[in-house]
Amino acid sequence: MKLFQEKKNNLDEMQEQKLLKLESRGFWLTWWALLAAMAVQLLVYGVEAQRHLLGEWAVFMVASVYMVAACIKQGLWDRKLRPNFRTNLLLSLLAGVVTGGFMGVYSYRSFGAAEAAWWTVAMVGGCTFALCLLALSLSAAAYKKRRQKLDEGSEE
């Protein structure tokens, strides 16, 4: 039990930075691989896969919500992207196109009706776009508010 009670860090600053980078890459590799695995299962197994993806989907969503909440709490957004409406609009459009296209292919492979697949593309893509834009806009507003609070606190 004593092994787990020790809090001493045996790493120097350079080793600590390398470990943090490895952990970050490991998280994102796992996140993208899990997303890809769920997508492939849906395309390969169709409607039957939906029941079996609940566990993976739950893990994926817990990790995603945790990262968003933790980053906003710490006043972090992204290394390269700015939290503005233009960026949110472009990312939402990308999400809508990708999700709509994926679900259109899934719908066509599962049910074989081209017209229904096009409606799926339009409805799923449109809803994904709208929900993503709303989520990104709310997250950006929460980030800006938190960042302002942290900046004001550091000046005092």
Secondary structure, DSSP 4 states (H G I P E B T S, - for coil): -HHHH-------HHHHHHHHHHHHHHHHHHHHHHHHHHHHHHHHHGGGHHHHTHHHHHHHHHHHHHHHHHHHHTT---SS---SHHHHHHHHHHHHHHHHHHHHHHHHHHH--HHHHHHHHHHHHHHHHHHHHHHHHHHHHHHHHHHHHHHHHHH-
